[in-house]
Amino acid sequence: MSGFEFQLSAEQMAEVQKDLDGLAADLQAKAVRAGLVKAVSPIKRAAKRNVPVLSGDLRKSIGHRLLSKSARGRLGIANDRVAIVVGPTRKVGGYAQDFVAGLVESGVEPSTRTVRRNLKGHQAHKRDGKWVTYTYRHPGQKAEPFLGPALRENGDEMDSRFYQGLTRYLEKHRA
């Protein structure tokens, strides 16, 4: 005898089985995430390499992030699926860079803009009724895509990179 004996009731055995099933689902989700991270890593590198640099903030913000349950729901992805997004995912200098990335990726059309400003500044509680209105012509900005080309350059081998990352994770956590 090993000196280690225990008994489980039917309810306890069901609870243990439920915990083991949850462990298997958790391991599966982590393995899929590892595969996805491996699959998109060249895309992130290419996007960082291709992004136009003015201050470097947009380049610093490019990375990957897991999609939350609510984001997956909005996109029509099942809650039990793992999904990641590649692009500007971090704040740099206290500012989110996703809006800037959209402007850089798709460009801005030339337009005429009219602005109304309070002469006392932007402090709403000190309005004195003296406003100045001025109009200016915005020249626009040509599109400088960096995410689309990065995906086109590296998207053809995503399957093999995904399976490499998946198998590496599973081999690493093999018991």
C-alpha angles and dihedrals in degrees: 000000000000095000089236112105131155139162129215127201120223091260092050091048090051090051092050090049090050090052091049091050089051090050091052092050091048092050090048093051092048091048092050090048090052090051092050092049090051091047095053099039095094089047091055091048092049092047091052090048094048101042114109110244125220102145100354093241095115092050091050092051097056113108141105132278136183114251114242122236092256092050091049089050092052090050094046095248116143116253093237092058125092116230133173133192125216121208139064101350105153136066113242119197089356094302130106111234100202094095091050090049091055091052093048094044097048102022130223125269118234110257146159115249130196118206129190115202133182111237090222091059132256095311104122095196092059098053112147099181094254108124132171121206122197136171128213137177114241109209094210128227127258117238115261103186116200107156097051095050091045090056093046091050096049106021098092096071098041093110095057093044090049092054091045091055092044095051092044091054093047093048090049092052098039110131 
